[in-house]
Amino acid sequence: MTVNSKHYYSVNKVKQFMFADIEKSLKLAENPYIGTPNFLLALGLCCYTEYWGKLIKGIAQGQSKVCFEGFFCRLGYSYKKLLDDGVNVYWDVRCGLAHSYMIEKSARIVINGGDCGIRYDPKSHYRYTFYVRRYFVDFKRAVNEYIKGLKSGSENIDLLKEALKNKPELT
């Protein structure tokens, strides 16, 4: 794929918007009178994870769990291990945030900490802990690697085209 490709331009624009929105929201943590929208950040990151999963899988709509988990695994070994261990992150975290205004089971959302953006401990009072900043760091790395792969040819551009077919473009 060439740098001049409309698909390459489009995903870079989406990346810029997503990264900037999360970074601006994280800056609210520096203002003690406003505070950080922890819940909104966690929800946004989960939705963004699903979006990038659609691109890597070539899925224009539907199959949300497949898309979410497809990109979630790219966030790093610890994320993939959660799924391999049978933890239903899609249902408990992503769907819980989107449809129930809370992570299913007991949970907390914090800005800093963690060596993985999501910790699951079935024996803890908080079964889930969502570490926003750590998740964002891992998410940015995975998105940047994907876009680099599109440019180098190691990622399948046809899947990206299929996912974006008949979709409006950011300009």
Helices and strands as residue ranges (DSSP letters): H 6-27, G 28-30, H 38-57, H 64-72, G 73-75, H 77-84, H 89-89, I 90-95, H 96-100, E 107-110, E 118-120, E 128-131, H 132-152, H 157-164
